[in-house]
Amino acid sequence: MNSYFERRYVITAIFITIAFILLARLFYIQIIDDRYFLFAKGNVLRRTIIYPARGPIFDRNNKILVQNVPVYDILVTPREVKPFDTLEFCRLIGIDKTGFDKRFEKAKKYSPFRASVFEKQISVQLYAPLQERLSDEFKGFTVQARTVRTYPDSVAAHFLGYIGEASQATIEKSGGFYRPGDYVGISGIERSFEEVLRGQRGVRNDMVDSRNVKKGSFANGAYDTVAVAGERLISSLDIRIQKLGEQLMRNKVGSIVAIEPSTGEILAFVSSPTYDPNLMAGRERGNNMAKMLKDPYKPTFVRPIQATYPPGSSFKPLDALIALQEGIITPQTTFFCPHYYMAGNHRVNCEHFDGVTDLRKGISQSCNPYFCNVFDKLMNVNGSRNIRNTLTTWKEKVNKFGFGVKLDVELPFEYKGNVPTPLRYDRVFGKNRWRSSSIISLAIGQGELLATPLQMANIEAVIANHGFYYKPHLIKAIGDKQIIKKEYTQRNYVGIDAQYFEPVIDGMQDVVDRGTAAQARIPGIVMCGKTGTVQNPHGKNHSVFVAFAPRENPKIAIAVVVENAGYGSSWAAPIASYLVEKYLRDTITKPKAEVRYILNANLLPPPPGWKPPVKKLSKKDSLRRDSLRKDSIKKRKADTISVKPELRSAGKKNKNDTVNKILAYEPKRREDE
């Protein structure tokens, strides 16, 4: 009896323990662990994201560059779909039956009870006839309003960039801020100023029952938030010259960059070939991008900050400034130009027989021997054995002008170009086995020296400002506040005294007034510039022109590069003159026929691997060709026999031979190097 009596305590303890465990579990579930609360909340509440409009972007004169247009995403909740006319629905949203089936199966796999995107970015035109019939005829389908970008003037694609769906990497990097289906800036200003432009998303909370039917707003909207549109951006671009620049560069490969020297604001940012930015918005964006990626001329390549070229003769004023500062030369220093310069056993040709040449003439006529002599003196100022240290010092001085370093413009993936170091030449020639003659190509902006068009334009801003520049930038203001980074208001001095700029500017004015770019002269505007014909090992030379105007109180500095176009005076200089005059006067006074010639010219080089088509001759034409060849050979033999060679005595010399020999060194002068 006592044993049974003792067992009741054991049983009671077991029940108390079980009760305690259950109570502890309930306490944990309801108080500590919030998973079940969230599950229940998820079954009762439906959160709908309200997407804000992205901030618009304007040019410096408040002209719209990019704004928003409404689009609609069609959502589907598979469990709520009732039988309907599938073909009519497909017709209304612009898809086929196969596409409908694929989308519907995908939605069912995602969740039969939750809404998911069925079709994205339905335009207003497609949505209008669908709107009235959606709730009655097409049960289970709903709409979510969104906005995408539109570009009224279809310009500045590389500057503006484009938006697209956030990748998985972007979602993870954002710490959960972005979700699948969100739009983010992919390139250009859209990417760099994403946090400013995207705005703040809103949320609407609705209550639903067990059948997922809405029962009204949760807590009367107390927990709802309103979407806040993104801030507007005021850019530094001038749409007038941006549009003109893109027109002038049509069917050409190259770039135009224009800067306001007094602020560093970028006035024009042209990359050619370009594309219509509207192609990167809407439902066909993926297909359009695929086509552009296959284009051999790379229309998505941002040439103003990513393409690098030897600056050619446009580099000569910079070398002259360094030599003036170091006391290597004066404006009156002269060198003799016999139509070439001998760098050891290497001959550097000159387009002109310039004779005795000073600094001003050397710049205006782009005399290669003059600047080879200047560079030789620069490199040997400490003796030829110390050339490694001298080149390093020279590189540092060139870097101060913004060459070989990033200028940190507000766009991603900027290239820094290249100013070579002694290590480069040690690898090529061997350590201590090279001299100034080995690297003489640097004297005329060739060889290993590389610069972006933005850097070339920035050099002109330095010269226009007599020794300093403001960091080039593309945004003037954010929202209603004139928010400019402090770094864009600071002067960056290049280490050249202001007094040395005047003699260089004199030569640059002569370039346009009566030198190699005389045809780019603008009546009533004093423009100072420098042409460049850049050697290209893969085809025709590149045409380069850099300038600023007017000489007093400069308003614009510009660099134009036209690939595979030949002389700088032929193409780059006229294009620059049109943009300068358009910016300063809002008109072009050059003859319309001349402007049309540049506009309509097609200078696109043959794409890689291109071969001219071989025309197949008919049998009759082939026989005729062979007959003509035989007649030509017979005629050539007869002419050879009938013409007797004229023999001259090696000991006799015509008195005019010396004069003719000298004149042979002076070919007809071209308006370039």
C-alpha positions as CSV (number, residue, x, y, z in Angstrom):
1,M,0.0,0.0,0.0
2,N,2.8,2.3,0.9
3,S,4.6,1.7,-2.5
4,Y,1.5,2.8,-4.4
5,F,1.2,5.8,-2.2
6,E,4.8,6.8,-3.0
7,R,4.2,6.4,-6.7
8,R,1.6,9.2,-6.7
9,Y,4.3,11.7,-5.9
10,V,6.3,10.5,-8.9
11,I,3.3,10.8,-11.2
12,T,2.5,14.2,-9.8
13,A,6.1,15.4,-10.4
14,I,5.9,14.1,-14.0
15,F,2.7,16.1,-14.6
16,I,4.1,19.2,-13.0
17,T,7.3,18.9,-15.1
18,I,5.3,18.4,-18.3
19,A,3.1,21.4,-17.4
20,F,6.2,23.5,-16.7
21,I,7.8,22.6,-20.1
22,L,4.6,23.4,-21.9
23,L,4.2,26.8,-20.1
24,A,7.9,27.5,-20.8
25,R,7.5,26.6,-24.5
26,L,4.4,28.8,-24.7
27,F,6.2,31.7,-23.1
28,Y,9.1,31.3,-25.5
29,I,6.9,31.1,-28.5
30,Q,4.7,34.1,-27.6
31,I,7.2,36.4,-25.8
32,I,10.8,35.6,-26.9
33,D,10.6,34.0,-30.4
34,D,8.8,36.2,-32.9
35,R,8.8,33.8,-35.9
36,Y,5.2,32.6,-35.3
37,F,4.1,36.1,-34.8
38,L,5.6,37.0,-38.2
39,F,4.1,34.0,-39.8
40,A,0.6,34.9,-38.5
41,K,1.2,38.5,-39.5
42,G,2.2,37.4,-42.9
43,N,-1.1,35.4,-43.2
44,V,-3.1,38.4,-42.1
45,L,-1.2,41.4,-43.6
46,R,-0.2,42.1,-47.2
47,R,2.5,44.8,-47.7
48,T,2.4,46.6,-51.0
49,I,5.5,48.6,-52.0
50,I,4.8,52.0,-53.4
51,Y,7.7,53.0,-55.7
52,P,8.7,56.6,-55.9
53,A,9.6,58.5,-59.0
54,R,13.3,59.0,-59.6
55,G,14.6,62.5,-59.6
56,P,14.7,64.3,-62.9
57,I,18.0,65.6,-64.4
58,F,18.3,69.0,-66.0
59,D,21.0,70.8,-68.0
60,R,22.7,74.0,-66.7
61,N,19.9,76.1,-68.2
62,N,17.1,74.0,-66.6
63,K,16.3,72.1,-69.9
64,I,15.0,68.5,-69.2
65,L,17.6,65.8,-70.0
66,V,15.7,62.9,-68.4
67,Q,12.4,62.5,-66.7
68,N,9.9,59.8,-65.8
69,V,7.0,58.1,-67.6
70,P,4.5,55.8,-65.9
71,V,4.5,52.1,-66.6
72,Y,2.6,49.2,-65.0
73,D,3.6,45.8,-63.8
74,I,0.9,43.1,-64.2
75,L,0.8,40.9,-61.1
76,V,-0.9,37.6,-60.8
77,T,-2.1,35.5,-57.8
78,P,-2.6,32.0,-59.5
79,R,-5.2,30.7,-56.9
80,E,-7.5,33.6,-57.6
81,V,-7.5,33.3,-61.4
82,K,-10.8,32.3,-62.9
83,P,-11.5,31.0,-66.4
84,F,-11.1,33.9,-69.0
85,D,-10.3,34.6,-72.6
86,T,-6.5,33.9,-72.6
87,L,-6.0,35.0,-76.2
88,E,-7.7,38.3,-75.7
89,F,-5.6,38.9,-72.6
90,C,-2.4,38.1,-74.5
91,R,-3.5,40.5,-77.2
92,L,-4.0,43.3,-74.7
93,I,-0.6,43.1,-73.1
94,G,1.3,42.2,-76.2
95,I,2.5,38.6,-75.7
96,D,1.7,35.2,-77.3
97,K,0.1,32.1,-75.8
98,T,3.4,30.3,-75.3
99,G,4.7,33.3,-73.4
100,F,1.6,33.3,-71.2
101,D,1.9,29.7,-70.3
102,K,5.6,30.1,-69.3
103,R,4.8,33.1,-67.1
104,F,1.8,31.5,-65.4
105,E,3.8,28.3,-64.6
106,K,6.6,30.5,-63.1
107,A,4.0,32.3,-61.0
108,K,2.5,29.0,-59.6
109,K,6.0,27.8,-58.7
110,Y,6.7,31.0,-56.8
111,S,3.4,30.8,-54.8
112,P,-0.2,29.9,-55.7
113,F,-1.4,32.3,-53.0
114,R,0.9,35.3,-53.3
115,A,1.0,37.9,-56.1
116,S,4.1,37.9,-58.3
117,V,5.1,39.9,-61.4
118,F,3.5,38.4,-64.6
119,E,4.6,41.1,-67.1
120,K,6.7,44.1,-66.5
121,Q,6.5,47.7,-67.8
122,I,3.2,47.8,-69.6
123,S,3.0,51.2,-71.3
124,V,0.2,53.6,-70.7
125,Q,-1.1,52.9,-74.2
126,L,-1.4,49.2,-73.5
127,Y,-2.7,49.6,-70.0
128,A,-5.6,52.0,-70.9
129,P,-7.8,49.4,-72.7
130,L,-6.8,46.8,-70.1
131,Q,-7.7,48.9,-67.0
132,E,-11.5,48.8,-67.4
133,R,-11.6,45.0,-67.9
134,L,-9.0,43.9,-65.4
135,S,-11.2,43.5,-62.3
136,D,-14.2,42.1,-64.1
137,E,-12.9,39.8,-66.9
138,F,-9.4,38.9,-65.6
139,K,-9.8,37.8,-62.0
140,G,-6.5,37.3,-60.1
141,F,-4.6,39.9,-62.1
142,T,-3.7,43.2,-60.5
143,V,-1.5,46.2,-61.4
144,Q,1.4,47.9,-59.7
145,A,2.3,51.4,-60.9
146,R,5.9,52.2,-61.5
147,T,8.0,54.7,-63.5
148,V,10.8,54.4,-66.0
149,R,13.1,57.0,-67.6
150,T,12.4,58.9,-70.8
151,Y,14.8,61.2,-72.6
152,P,13.0,64.0,-74.6
153,D,16.0,65.0,-76.7
154,S,17.7,61.6,-76.8
155,V,21.2,63.1,-76.0
156,A,24.0,62.5,-73.5
157,A,23.5,58.8,-73.1
158,H,27.0,58.1,-71.8
159,F,26.7,61.0,-69.3
160,L,23.2,60.1,-68.0
161,G,23.6,56.3,-68.0
162,Y,20.6,54.0,-67.5
163,I,18.8,52.0,-64.9
164,G,18.0,48.3,-64.7
165,E,16.9,45.6,-62.2
166,A,19.1,45.2,-59.2
167,S,21.4,42.2,-59.5
168,Q,21.8,39.6,-56.7
169,A,25.2,41.1,-55.9
170,T,23.7,44.6,-55.6
171,I,20.9,43.3,-53.4
172,E,23.4,41.6,-51.0
173,K,25.6,44.6,-50.9
174,S,22.7,46.9,-50.0
175,G,22.1,45.0,-46.8
176,G,18.5,44.2,-47.8
177,F,17.5,47.7,-49.0
178,Y,16.9,46.4,-52.5
179,R,14.7,43.5,-53.4
180,P,14.4,41.5,-56.6
181,G,12.6,43.6,-59.2
182,D,13.9,46.9,-57.8
183,Y,15.4,49.3,-60.3
184,V,18.9,50.8,-59.7
185,G,21.3,53.0,-61.6
186,I,23.6,50.8,-63.7
187,S,25.9,53.4,-65.3
188,G,26.6,57.1,-65.6
189,I,25.0,59.7,-63.3
190,E,22.2,57.3,-62.6
191,R,24.7,55.0,-60.9
192,S,26.9,57.7,-59.2
193,F,23.9,59.5,-57.7
194,E,21.7,56.5,-57.0
195,E,21.1,57.4,-53.4
196,V,20.0,60.9,-54.3
197,L,17.9,60.0,-57.3
198,R,16.1,56.9,-56.1
199,G,13.9,58.6,-53.4
200,Q,12.2,56.7,-50.6
201,R,9.8,53.9,-51.1
202,G,6.4,53.9,-49.4
203,V,4.4,50.9,-47.9
204,R,0.7,50.2,-47.8
205,N,-0.5,47.5,-45.3
206,D,-3.8,45.7,-46.1
207,M,-5.6,43.0,-44.1
208,V,-6.6,39.8,-45.8
209,D,-8.6,36.8,-44.7
210,S,-7.8,33.1,-45.0
211,R,-8.7,33.2,-48.7
212,N,-6.4,36.1,-49.3
213,V,-9.3,38.5,-49.9
214,K,-8.6,42.1,-48.8
215,K,-10.5,43.3,-45.8
216,G,-9.4,46.9,-45.7
217,S,-6.4,48.9,-44.4
218,F,-4.5,47.7,-41.4
219,A,-4.9,49.9,-38.4
220,N,-6.6,52.6,-40.6
221,G,-3.2,53.2,-42.3
222,A,-1.4,54.1,-39.1
223,Y,1.6,52.0,-40.3
224,D,1.5,53.1,-43.9
225,T,4.3,55.3,-45.3
226,V,4.2,57.7,-48.3
227,A,6.7,57.4,-51.1
228,V,9.1,60.3,-51.5
229,A,10.3,61.2,-55.0
230,G,14.0,61.5,-55.6
231,E,15.9,64.8,-55.7
232,R,16.4,66.5,-59.0
233,L,19.9,67.1,-60.3
234,I,21.1,70.2,-62.1
235,S,24.0,69.1,-64.4
236,S,26.7,71.3,-65.9
237,L,25.9,70.2,-69.5
238,D,24.8,72.7,-72.0
239,I,22.3,70.8,-74.1
240,R,22.8,73.2,-77.1
241,I,26.5,72.2,-77.7
242,Q,25.9,68.7,-76.4
243,K,23.3,68.1,-79.2
244,L,25.5,69.9,-81.8
245,G,28.5,67.9,-80.8
246,E,26.7,64.6,-81.2
247,Q,25.4,65.6,-84.6
248,L,28.9,66.6,-85.8
249,M,30.3,63.3,-84.6
250,R,27.7,61.2,-86.3
251,N,29.3,58.4,-88.3
252,K,32.7,59.2,-86.7
253,V,34.5,57.5,-83.8
254,G,35.9,59.8,-81.1
255,S,35.0,62.2,-78.4
256,I,34.4,65.9,-77.4
257,V,34.9,67.3,-73.9
258,A,34.3,71.0,-73.2
259,I,35.0,72.6,-69.8
260,E,34.3,76.0,-68.2
261,P,37.8,77.0,-67.0
262,S,36.6,79.3,-64.2
263,T,34.6,76.5,-62.5
264,G,35.6,73.1,-63.9
265,E,32.1,72.5,-65.0
266,I,31.8,70.1,-68.0
267,L,29.8,71.8,-70.7
268,A,29.8,68.9,-73.3
269,F,30.5,65.2,-72.9
270,V,30.2,63.6,-76.3
271,S,31.2,60.0,-77.0
272,S,30.8,58.7,-80.5
273,P,29.3,56.4,-81.7
274,T,26.5,57.0,-79.2
275,Y,23.0,55.5,-78.9
276,D,19.5,56.7,-78.1
277,P,19.1,56.5,-74.3
278,N,15.5,55.6,-74.8
279,L,16.6,52.2,-76.1
280,M,17.7,51.5,-72.5
281,A,14.3,52.0,-71.0
282,G,11.2,49.8,-71.4
283,R,10.6,46.1,-72.2
284,E,13.1,45.9,-75.0
285,R,16.1,47.1,-73.0
286,G,17.7,43.6,-72.9
287,N,17.4,43.0,-76.6
288,N,18.7,46.5,-77.4
289,M,21.7,46.1,-75.1
290,A,22.6,42.7,-76.7
291,K,22.6,44.4,-80.2
292,M,24.9,47.2,-79.0
293,L,27.3,44.8,-77.3
294,K,27.8,43.1,-80.7
295,D,28.4,46.4,-82.5
296,P,32.1,46.6,-83.5
297,Y,32.2,50.3,-82.9
298,K,31.3,49.9,-79.2
299,P,28.6,52.5,-78.7
300,T,28.4,51.8,-75.0
301,F,32.1,52.6,-74.5
302,V,32.5,55.9,-72.6
303,R,35.3,57.5,-74.7
304,P,35.7,60.8,-72.8
305,I,37.0,59.1,-69.7
306,Q,37.9,55.5,-70.9
307,A,39.5,55.9,-74.3
308,T,43.2,56.8,-74.2
309,Y,45.3,58.3,-77.0
310,P,48.8,59.7,-77.4
311,P,48.1,63.5,-77.2
312,G,50.4,64.1,-80.1
313,S,51.4,67.7,-80.8
314,S,48.7,69.0,-78.4
315,F,51.2,68.0,-75.7
316,K,53.9,70.4,-76.9
317,P,52.7,73.5,-75.0
318,L,52.8,71.5,-71.7
319,D,56.4,70.5,-72.4
320,A,57.3,74.1,-73.2
321,L,55.8,75.3,-69.9
322,I,57.9,72.9,-67.9
323,A,61.1,73.9,-69.8
324,L,60.3,77.6,-69.2
325,Q,59.7,77.1,-65.5
326,E,63.0,75.1,-65.2
327,G,64.9,77.8,-67.0
328,I,65.9,75.4,-69.8
329,I,64.6,77.8,-72.5
330,T,63.3,81.4,-72.8
331,P,60.7,82.6,-75.3
332,Q,63.6,83.8,-77.4
333,T,65.5,80.5,-77.4
334,T,65.9,79.3,-81.0
335,F,66.7,76.0,-82.6
336,F,67.3,75.2,-86.3
337,C,64.7,73.0,-88.1
338,P,66.2,71.4,-91.2
339,H,62.9,69.5,-91.7
340,Y,63.9,66.7,-89.3
341,Y,65.6,65.9,-86.0
342,M,68.2,63.2,-85.5
343,A,67.8,61.3,-82.2
344,G,70.9,59.1,-82.3
345,N,70.3,57.1,-85.4
346,H,66.6,57.7,-85.3
347,R,65.1,60.4,-87.5
348,V,62.1,62.4,-86.4
349,N,60.6,64.1,-89.4
350,C,58.9,67.5,-89.5
351,E,56.1,68.5,-91.9
352,H,57.8,71.9,-92.5
353,F,61.3,73.3,-93.2
354,D,61.0,75.9,-90.4
355,G,64.6,77.1,-90.3
356,V,65.5,79.2,-87.3
357,T,62.6,78.7,-84.9
358,D,61.7,80.3,-81.5
359,L,59.0,79.2,-79.0
360,R,56.2,81.1,-80.6
361,K,56.9,79.8,-84.1
362,G,57.6,76.3,-82.8
363,I,54.1,76.2,-81.3
364,S,52.3,77.9,-84.2
365,Q,54.0,75.7,-86.9
366,S,54.1,72.6,-84.6
367,C,57.8,72.1,-85.2
368,N,58.9,68.7,-84.2
369,P,62.7,69.5,-84.1
370,Y,62.1,72.5,-81.8
371,F,60.4,70.4,-79.2
372,C,62.8,67.5,-79.6
373,N,65.6,69.9,-78.7
374,V,63.6,71.2,-75.8
375,F,62.9,67.7,-74.4
376,D,66.6,66.7,-75.0
377,K,67.7,69.6,-72.8
378,L,65.1,68.8,-70.2
379,M,66.2,65.1,-69.9
380,N,70.0,66.0,-69.8
381,V,69.8,68.9,-67.4
382,N,71.4,66.7,-64.7
383,G,73.7,64.8,-67.1
384,S,72.8,61.8,-69.2
385,R,73.8,59.4,-66.5
386,N,71.1,60.8,-64.2
387,I,68.3,60.5,-66.7
388,R,66.3,58.0,-64.6
389,N,65.8,60.5,-61.8
390,T,65.3,63.3,-64.3
391,L,62.5,61.4,-66.0
392,T,60.9,60.7,-62.7
393,T,60.9,64.4,-61.8
394,W,59.5,65.2,-65.3
395,K,56.7,62.7,-64.8
396,E,55.7,64.2,-61.4
397,K,55.5,67.7,-63.1
398,V,53.3,66.3,-65.9
399,N,51.1,64.5,-63.4
400,K,50.3,67.8,-61.7
401,F,48.5,68.9,-65.0
402,G,46.2,65.9,-64.6
403,F,48.0,63.6,-67.0
404,G,48.5,60.0,-65.9
405,V,46.2,60.4,-62.9
406,K,42.4,60.2,-62.4
407,L,40.6,63.5,-62.3
408,D,37.8,61.8,-60.2
409,V,34.9,63.0,-62.3
410,E,31.6,61.7,-60.9
411,L,31.3,58.8,-63.3
412,P,32.5,55.2,-62.7
413,F,35.3,53.5,-64.4
414,E,37.5,56.5,-65.3
415,Y,40.9,55.6,-66.8
416,K,44.0,57.5,-65.7
417,G,46.0,57.3,-68.9
418,N,49.8,56.8,-68.7
419,V,52.9,58.8,-68.2
420,P,55.8,56.3,-68.4
421,T,58.2,55.6,-65.5
422,P,61.9,54.7,-65.8
423,L,61.0,51.1,-65.1
424,R,59.2,50.9,-68.4
425,Y,62.3,51.8,-70.3
426,D,64.5,49.5,-68.1
427,R,62.3,46.6,-69.3
428,V,62.6,47.7,-72.9
429,F,66.3,48.7,-73.2
430,G,67.9,47.4,-70.0
431,K,68.7,49.3,-66.8
432,N,71.0,52.4,-67.5
433,R,71.1,51.5,-71.2
434,W,68.8,54.2,-72.5
435,R,69.1,58.0,-73.0
436,S,67.0,60.9,-74.1
437,S,67.3,59.8,-77.7
438,S,65.7,56.5,-76.8
439,I,62.5,58.2,-75.5
440,I,62.4,61.2,-77.9
441,S,58.8,60.3,-79.0
442,L,57.6,61.8,-75.6
443,A,58.7,65.2,-76.8
444,I,55.9,65.3,-79.4
445,G,53.3,63.5,-77.3
446,Q,53.8,60.1,-78.8
447,G,55.2,56.8,-77.6
448,E,54.0,55.5,-74.2
449,L,52.3,58.8,-73.3
450,L,48.5,58.3,-73.1
451,A,45.6,60.6,-72.1
452,T,41.9,60.7,-72.1
453,P,39.9,63.4,-73.9
454,L,38.9,64.7,-70.5
455,Q,42.5,65.1,-69.5
456,M,43.3,66.9,-72.8
457,A,40.5,69.4,-72.2
458,N,41.6,69.9,-68.6
459,I,45.1,70.9,-69.8
460,E,43.5,73.7,-71.9
461,A,41.7,74.9,-68.7
462,V,45.0,75.0,-66.9
463,I,46.6,77.2,-69.7
464,A,43.5,79.4,-69.9
465,N,43.7,79.9,-66.1
466,H,47.5,80.6,-66.2
467,G,48.5,77.8,-63.9
468,F,45.6,76.1,-62.1
469,Y,42.4,74.1,-62.6
470,Y,39.3,73.2,-60.8
471,K,38.4,69.5,-60.8
472,P,36.2,68.8,-63.7
473,H,32.6,67.9,-62.6
474,L,29.2,67.2,-64.1
475,I,26.7,68.2,-61.4
476,K,26.0,71.8,-60.4
477,A,23.3,71.3,-57.8
478,I,21.2,68.7,-56.0
479,G,17.5,69.5,-55.3
480,D,16.9,73.1,-54.5
481,K,20.2,73.5,-52.8
482,Q,23.4,74.5,-54.6
483,I,25.4,71.6,-53.2
484,I,28.9,71.6,-54.6
485,K,31.6,69.5,-53.1
486,K,34.4,71.5,-51.5
487,E,37.0,69.7,-53.6
488,Y,35.4,71.3,-56.7
489,T,35.9,74.8,-55.5
490,Q,39.6,74.4,-54.7
491,R,42.3,75.5,-57.1
492,N,44.8,72.9,-58.1
493,Y,48.1,74.6,-59.0
494,V,50.4,72.9,-61.5
495,G,53.7,74.4,-60.3
496,I,54.2,76.8,-63.3
497,D,54.5,80.6,-62.7
498,A,51.8,82.6,-64.4
499,Q,54.3,84.7,-66.3
500,Y,55.4,81.7,-68.4
501,F,51.9,81.1,-69.9
502,E,51.7,84.3,-72.0
503,P,54.5,83.3,-74.5
504,V,52.9,79.9,-74.9
505,I,49.4,81.4,-75.4
506,D,50.9,83.7,-78.0
507,G,52.0,80.7,-80.0
508,M,48.6,79.0,-79.5
509,Q,46.8,82.1,-80.8
510,D,49.0,82.1,-83.9
511,V,48.0,78.4,-84.4
512,V,44.5,79.6,-85.1
513,D,45.2,83.0,-86.6
514,R,47.7,81.9,-89.2
515,G,49.1,78.5,-88.3
516,T,48.1,74.9,-88.6
517,A,44.4,75.6,-87.6
518,A,43.8,78.7,-89.6
519,Q,40.6,77.4,-91.1
520,A,39.1,77.1,-87.6
521,R,39.4,80.8,-87.0
522,I,36.2,82.5,-85.8
523,P,35.8,86.2,-86.8
524,G,35.5,88.4,-83.7
525,I,36.6,85.6,-81.3
526,V,40.3,85.1,-80.3
527,M,40.7,81.4,-79.9
528,C,44.0,79.8,-78.8
529,G,44.5,76.2,-79.8
530,K,46.8,73.4,-80.9
531,T,46.4,70.8,-83.5
532,G,47.6,67.2,-83.2
533,T,48.0,64.4,-85.7
534,V,48.3,61.3,-83.6
535,Q,50.1,58.3,-85.1
536,N,48.0,55.2,-85.0
537,P,49.7,51.8,-85.7
538,H,46.3,50.2,-86.6
539,G,45.2,52.6,-89.3
540,K,44.9,56.2,-90.3
541,N,46.1,58.8,-87.9
542,H,43.8,60.3,-85.3
543,S,42.7,64.0,-85.7
544,V,43.1,66.0,-82.5
545,F,42.5,69.6,-81.6
546,V,42.5,71.4,-78.2
547,A,41.7,75.0,-77.6
548,F,40.2,77.7,-75.3
549,A,38.3,80.9,-76.0
550,P,38.3,83.8,-75.8
551,R,41.9,84.6,-74.9
552,E,40.9,87.1,-72.3
553,N,38.5,85.8,-69.6
554,P,38.1,82.4,-71.2
555,K,34.7,80.8,-71.1
556,I,35.3,77.4,-72.7
557,A,38.2,74.9,-73.0
558,I,37.7,72.1,-75.4
559,A,39.3,68.9,-76.7
560,V,38.2,67.0,-79.9
561,V,39.4,63.6,-81.0
562,V,38.3,62.0,-84.3
563,E,39.8,58.6,-84.7
564,N,41.3,57.6,-88.1
565,A,40.6,61.0,-89.6
566,G,44.1,62.2,-90.4
567,Y,45.2,65.8,-89.8
568,G,44.0,67.7,-86.7
569,S,43.3,70.7,-88.8
570,S,41.0,68.8,-91.2
571,W,38.3,67.5,-88.9
572,A,38.9,68.1,-85.1
573,A,39.7,71.8,-85.5
574,P,36.5,72.8,-87.5
575,I,34.3,70.7,-85.1
576,A,35.8,72.5,-82.1
577,S,35.3,75.9,-83.7
578,Y,31.6,75.3,-84.3
579,L,31.0,74.3,-80.7
580,V,33.0,77.2,-79.3
581,E,31.0,79.7,-81.4
582,K,27.7,78.0,-80.6
583,Y,28.4,78.3,-76.9
584,L,29.7,81.9,-77.0
585,R,27.2,83.3,-79.5
586,D,24.5,80.7,-79.8
587,T,25.0,80.7,-83.6
588,I,27.4,79.5,-86.2
589,T,28.6,82.0,-88.8
590,K,30.6,79.5,-91.0
591,P,29.1,78.8,-94.4
592,K,26.3,76.2,-94.2
593,A,27.8,74.1,-96.9
594,E,31.0,73.8,-94.9
595,V,29.1,72.7,-91.8
596,R,26.9,70.3,-93.8
597,Y,30.1,68.7,-95.1
598,I,31.3,67.9,-91.6
599,L,27.9,66.8,-90.5
600,N,27.4,64.4,-93.4
601,A,30.9,63.0,-93.6
602,N,31.3,59.3,-92.8
603,L,34.7,58.6,-91.2
604,L,33.9,55.3,-89.6
605,P,37.0,53.0,-90.1
606,P,36.4,49.5,-91.4
607,P,35.4,47.1,-88.5
608,P,37.9,44.5,-87.4
609,G,38.1,41.6,-89.9
610,W,36.4,43.6,-92.7
611,K,37.5,42.8,-96.2
612,P,36.3,44.6,-99.4
613,P,33.9,42.4,-101.4
614,V,35.5,40.7,-104.4
615,K,33.4,41.2,-107.5
616,K,33.2,38.1,-109.7
617,L,33.8,38.8,-113.4
618,S,31.9,37.1,-116.1
619,K,33.8,34.9,-118.6
620,K,33.6,37.7,-121.2
621,D,34.9,40.3,-118.8
622,S,37.7,38.0,-117.7
623,L,38.9,37.4,-121.3
624,R,38.8,41.2,-122.0
625,R,40.8,41.9,-118.8
626,D,43.5,39.4,-119.9
627,S,43.6,40.9,-123.4
628,L,44.1,44.4,-121.9
629,R,47.0,43.1,-119.7
630,K,48.8,41.7,-122.7
631,D,48.4,44.9,-124.7
632,S,49.7,46.9,-121.8
633,I,52.8,44.7,-121.4
634,K,53.6,45.0,-125.1
635,K,53.3,48.8,-125.0
636,R,55.5,49.1,-122.0
637,K,58.3,47.1,-123.7
638,A,58.1,49.3,-126.8
639,D,58.3,52.5,-124.7
640,T,61.3,51.1,-122.9
641,I,63.2,50.4,-126.1
642,S,62.3,53.8,-127.7
643,V,63.4,55.9,-124.7
644,K,67.1,56.1,-124.3
645,P,68.5,56.9,-120.9
646,E,70.2,60.3,-120.5
647,L,73.7,60.0,-119.1
648,R,75.2,62.7,-116.9
649,S,78.8,63.2,-115.9
650,A,79.4,62.6,-112.2
651,G,82.1,65.3,-112.3
652,K,79.8,68.1,-113.7
653,K,77.4,69.9,-111.5
654,N,74.6,72.2,-112.5
655,K,74.8,75.6,-110.9
656,N,71.2,75.4,-109.8
657,D,71.6,72.0,-108.2
658,T,72.3,73.5,-104.7
659,V,69.2,75.7,-104.9
660,N,67.0,72.8,-106.0
661,K,68.4,70.6,-103.3
662,I,67.5,73.2,-100.6
663,L,64.0,73.7,-102.0
664,A,63.4,70.0,-102.0
665,Y,63.4,70.1,-98.2
666,E,60.5,72.6,-98.2
667,P,57.4,70.8,-99.5
668,K,54.1,72.6,-100.0
669,R,53.1,73.8,-96.5
670,R,50.1,71.9,-95.0
671,E,47.9,73.4,-92.3
672,D,49.1,70.9,-89.8
673,E,52.2,69.1,-88.5
